[in-house]
């Protein structure tokens, strides 16, 4: 008499990237865009005086007042860091979203 041995395979654990849902993806996109745009606006306040900001001179005056020297250099560094840092997640999210949309269109046709 011959016995059959059953070989059962155990599925690997589901990783967090596999478990995400469309709602989570949309929520993360909205969060990244919001935070990115807030940082861009804050950097634009420091560099250009937009949105009621003090501009480069106002930022340099504030930084000099609290003890940073050279204040103008730190004002530029602060503004560029916030403006650039805010653009990265916002731009990356838009590019990923557009790429996903393009792939979806290609798969459907």
Residue pairs with C-beta under 8 A, 6 or more apart in sequence:
29 93
29 96
29 97
32 89
32 90
32 92
32 93
33 89
33 90
33 93
33 94
35 86
35 89
36 86
36 87
36 88
36 89
36 90
36 91
36 93
37 86
37 90
38 86
39 82
39 83
39 85
39 86
40 82
40 83
40 86
40 87
40 90
41 50
41 51
41 86
42 82
42 86
43 78
43 79
43 80
43 81
43 82
43 83
43 84
43 85
43 86
44 50
44 51
44 53
44 79
44 83
45 51
45 52
45 53
45 54
45 55
46 53
46 54
46 55
46 56
46 59
46 75
46 78
46 79
46 82
46 83
47 55
47 56
47 59
47 76
47 79
47 80
47 83
48 55
48 56
49 55
49 56
49 58
53 59
54 61
54 62
56 72
56 75
56 76
56 79
59 75
59 78
59 79
60 71
60 72
60 74
60 75
61 71
63 71
63 74
63 75
63 78
64 71
68 74
